[in-house]
């Protein structure tokens, strides 16, 4: 097992590579008299991150509302270790919005990897 001081040093070094910034938005539903209101609430702003296309990058066609097909770019977005992010979230960076599909969260992570899909 990695010692706490060593892990802290590794994380601090890894975080120097997080040169981009993003906002973390969480999906919320509110019951109102008119029904359910759906929205995205920003839970963290200007979070250090690094956006990168994975080595198997490409686009795929996915169905969107109304059964229309659209191209979807797959991205890896790296955040500081232990960042509060889930598959219910979106990451917004430089005008691009990404839906979080998976979060690779482990206790001894140097950084937190999120597998995302760019949405329009």
C-alpha positions in Angstrom: 0.0 0.0 0.0 1.2 3.5 -0.7 1.9 5.6 2.4 -0.2 8.8 2.9 2.7 11.3 2.5 3.8 9.5 -0.7 0.3 9.4 -2.1 -0.2 13.1 -1.3 3.1 13.9 -3.1 2.0 11.9 -6.1 -1.4 13.6 -6.2 0.2 17.1 -5.9 2.5 16.3 -8.8 -0.3 14.9 -10.9 -2.5 17.9 -10.3 0.1 20.2 -11.9 -1.0 18.7 -15.3 -4.6 19.8 -14.8 -4.4 22.9 -17.1 -8.1 23.2 -18.1 -11.0 24.3 -15.9 -14.6 22.9 -15.8 -17.8 23.4 -13.9 -19.5 20.3 -12.5 -23.2 20.3 -12.9 -25.6 17.8 -11.2 -29.0 16.7 -12.5 -31.9 17.7 -10.3 -35.6 17.1 -10.4 -38.1 19.2 -8.4 -41.7 18.3 -8.0 -44.0 21.2 -8.6 -47.7 21.7 -8.9 -47.2 21.6 -12.7 -45.2 18.4 -12.6 -41.5 17.6 -12.5 -39.0 20.3 -13.3 -35.7 19.0 -14.6 -32.5 21.1 -14.4 -28.7 21.1 -14.1 -27.3 22.8 -11.0 -23.6 23.8 -10.8 -22.1 22.3 -7.7 -18.5 23.3 -8.4 -17.0 26.0 -10.6 -13.5 26.4 -12.1 -12.5 22.9 -11.1 -9.0 22.0 -12.4 -9.2 19.3 -15.1 -7.5 18.0 -18.2 -9.6 17.1 -21.3 -8.2 14.5 -23.6 -9.5 12.3 -26.4 -8.7 8.6 -25.5 -6.4 6.7 -27.7 -9.3 4.8 -29.2 -10.9 8.2 -30.0 -13.6 8.5 -32.6 -17.2 9.4 -33.0 -20.2 7.1 -32.8 -23.7 7.6 -33.8 -26.2 7.8 -30.9 -29.9 8.3 -30.9 -31.1 11.5 -29.4 -34.6 12.8 -28.6 -37.0 12.2 -31.4 -34.9 9.2 -32.6 -32.5 11.4 -34.6 -28.9 10.2 -34.9 -26.1 12.5 -33.9 -22.3 12.1 -33.7 -21.0 11.8 -30.2 -17.3 12.3 -29.3 -15.9 10.2 -26.5 -13.5 12.0 -24.1 -11.5 11.3 -21.0 -11.6 14.1 -18.5 -9.2 14.0 -15.6 -9.9 15.7 -12.3 -8.1 15.9 -9.0 -8.3 12.7 -6.9 -11.4 12.3 -4.8 -13.4 15.0 -6.7 -17.1 14.7 -6.1 -18.3 13.6 -9.5 -20.8 10.9 -10.5 -22.5 9.4 -13.6 -25.4 11.8 -12.9 -23.2 14.8 -13.7 -22.2 17.0 -16.6 -18.8 18.7 -17.0 -18.8 22.1 -18.8 -15.4 23.4 -20.1 -14.7 26.1 -22.7 -18.2 26.1 -24.0 -18.3 22.3 -24.4 -20.6 20.1 -22.4 -19.8 16.5 -21.5 -22.0 13.8 -19.9 -20.2 11.6 -17.5 -20.6 8.0 -18.5 -18.2 6.4 -16.0 -16.0 7.4 -13.1 -12.9 5.4 -12.3 -12.8 6.0 -8.6 -10.3 4.2 -6.4 -9.0 5.1 -2.9 -5.3 5.4 -4.0 -6.0 7.3 -7.3 -3.5 10.0 -8.3 -6.2 11.6 -10.4 -9.9 10.8 -11.1 -10.7 9.7 -14.6 -14.2 10.4 -16.1 -15.2 8.8 -19.4 -17.5 11.3 -21.0 -19.6 11.9 -24.2 -19.6 15.4 -25.7 -23.2 16.7 -26.0 -24.5 19.6 -28.0 
